[in-house]
Amino acid sequence: MTLNRAEIDGIPVFWVDGPPPLSAELVFRVGVRDESLVTSGITHLAEHVVMSGVPSPRHDHNATVELSFTSFEATGRPEQVVAFLKDVCAHICSPDFGSLDVEKKVLAAEASSVVGPAVAEHLLRRYGLSTFGLAGVDQPALTGIDQEAVAEVIRTFLTRGNAALALTGPPPPGLSLVLPPGDARRPSAAAPIKNLPLPLWFELGGPPLALSFEYESGSELARTSASAIAQIVCQRALADLRKQRGLIYDIEFDLFEGGSGRGLVCFTADPRNENAELVCSELRRMLQELALDGPEELELQQLTDDITDFVADPRSAVVAAADAARRHLVGEQIVSPEQMVTETAAVTSQSVKDALSLLDSTLIVGMPEGTTTSDPTLNTFGSEEHEPVSGRAFKRSLRGSFQGVPSKARLVVGDDGVSLVDQVVTTIRWEDVRGLEYTSYGIALHGVDAASMELQQSWFAKGHEAFALIESRVDPSLSYRTDIS
């Protein structure tokens, strides 16, 4: 299986011969990680606007927004694929915004997420309200996104310099990819929240158990070794925790390349609540054994055999071509199917140990809803201390006392940020504000570290002055309204 490269209208085309029908994927380097809390959903909205103008063909077609990429896909006869791609490009060049309000409603009804709920919570807890942490945000300001903002996303990201095409065959006759000019848009690095009390655990909002940790991803060997770890742990867990002990039904993993030489592995498993702590302990044991002893040679050989069989299957052509297109768009080394085998065979016991060097220092455990862990080595999410800012203090009002506000609670608004002081201190610094939400009861201030502060004027004496101070310090572009009748 050979990876080929061509160029059509200035756009790189990566293709691998596969069985008919022809599959195509026009990929752009833009995704959820490029949004903000206030603009969350805008990339998906831009994709919907483009697709709303494309005639609905009878062959398979779709469009997808991921964390780092947006793609338009079609499968069919060559002339059908050519027509689809031509229509997509035409509506990128001249988008029709007549259906914008309808598409907002469609997105709200769709309520899709680029990753599963448990993984999204892990990303939010680790990265906060930026980059990967936006994966599970529920698009709070979607209705306020206007036509010009969507048009700017299309102009900035859906361009010739930020696109690549993947095909399962040579470019068909008549293929054209006329797109607006524009620059390549490399993703910004996904930086974890500062000063997280790692390793830590938190309670998920649903039934899965999830564990994640970072790894050094500065080389192809490091990334392939991380993938090997994930596959080996899943194999061991299924053999032991499912087949031998009946503690789980399934286990899955996700890999994320964060940039700046760091990646993330995230496992999700499905134990019953009464077995969650035991399964968590067993998964950690398997990871620690790999970190200490490395994998068995038979396990490494099985991985090489698996990838050899995979690339020998003509149906893998679409995966190989799409992988090359994505790697090109983020500036990574492009790996051919043959190199996939070579890189997997290069994984050693030591490279696996090296890839686990950050396991203990970056571990986050998400326990299923309704469960806890007694593991003394894990800190609790939210156990980190916030220092209150200096500034004007607003004490509890008389009305606030009737609303259940504690007697010693106070709101402090200063030059550096705002603090809500009670039994615990919540501080959001101005430079860390990612959203000022106006609700039916008051305001909610959202920080980059996912800290939120819900406030009502009536809670504090001269609360209207406190609100005015907060509003004066927050960029108006970060404000949005929800549930306002």
Buried (B, 14 or more C-beta within 10 A) or exposed (E): BEBBEBEBBEBBBBBBBBEEBBBBBBBBBBBBBBBBBBBBBBBBBBBBBBBBBBEEBEBEBEBBBBBBBBBBBBBBEBEBBBBBBBBBBBBBEEBEBEBBEEBBEBBEEEEEBBBBBBBBBBBBBBBBBBBBBBBBBEBBBBBBBEEEBBBBBBBBBBBBBBBBBBBBBBBBEEBBBBBBEBEBBEBEEBBBBEEBEBBBBBBBEBBBBBBBBBBBBEBBBBBBBBBBBBBBBBBBBBEBBBEEEEBBEEBBBBBBBBBEEBBBBBBBBBBBEEBBBEBBEBBBEBBEBBBEEBBEEEBBEBBBEEBBEBBEEEEBBBBBBBBBBBBBBBEBEBBBBBBBBBBBBBBBBEBBBBBBEBBBEBBBBBBBBEBEBEBEEBBEBBEBEBEBBEBEBBBBBEBBEEEEBEEEBBBBBBEBBBBBBBEEBBBBBBEBBBBBBBBEEBBBBBBBBBBBBBBBBBBBBEBEBBBEBBEEBBEEEBBBBBEEE
